[in-house]
Amino acid sequence: MKHIVAVLAVVCAVFLVSEVPAQASQKKLMSVRTAKLMAERAIAESVFGVKIKSEEKVVDMLKKNFFTSGEAQTEVDIAGIQIDGVEYDSEKDIAKATASLSLADVARQTGIAFPDLEKKIVRVGFATSTASRAPAIRAMRVAEVDAYCRLAREILGFTLTSRSTVENYVLKSDEIKTRLVASIFMAELVDYGWEKDKNAFVTLQVDLAAMGKLLGQEFAKSGVVKVTGYGATVLDYQEEKEPTARPSSAEDVREVKMNVP
């Protein structure tokens, strides 16, 4: 089984442990504790898998009606996770926690025969208790869930439903739906960060041979599947509707008639 290692690197700031004023001590404690939980969750998802539910819907493209949702769920009994280090930036109120879990401990808990029990899984979690700092960190989690969904689509496929109605050579309605429910195991974090438009991205990959060995099944594809998921930091999307014609006055009608060739 390929060693699962996903170590996040700080790309936007250097996190330094510093003394925190008394009034900020509670905020620090909350941020640090949440960062630890994020790191522990990342390890659980890597080792024990994550259940993915995803849905996308596009209705009448000209109206720009678009809906997408993704859900990631993990529930496991786990022990042996170690918190190897915690860093805290008091100015930004951002905490980083590094956690690890040895494959030997996982094997003892689950009975899974890992090929190299000397290796360990390492993951890092970030958190904040400050509202102004939260969007970027939330966007990173959104990008991670989106990447899980994309992996499921690539490896296991999805259900697509489409319905188009045409009347008198004009498209009256057009609807596309996709849906999937799947579980992804053995995902490795390859890269992450924020683009110039402030959207977050996360690149994950899965070795299908390792995942197949764990699940005892073969896949239509082989090799390594790598995808990139995205998450928005700024909520700037609003559903747009086609403009409704304004009722014409008597004067408007006369003008239209005069201009007809």
Buried (B, 14 or more C-beta within 10 A) or exposed (E): BBBBBBEBEEEEEEBEEEEBEEEBEEBBBBBBBBBBEBBBBBBBBBBBBBBBBBBBBBBBEEEBBBEEEBBBEBEEEBEBBBBEEBBBBBEBBBBBBBBBBBBBBBBEBBEBEBEEBEBBBBBBBBBBBEEEBBBBBBBBBBBBBBBBBBBBBBBBEBEEEEEEEEEEEEEEEBBBBBEBBBBBBBBBBBBBBBEEEEBBBBBBBBBBBBBBBBEEEEBEEEEBBBBBBBBBBEEEEEEEEEEEEEEEEEEEEEEEEEEEE
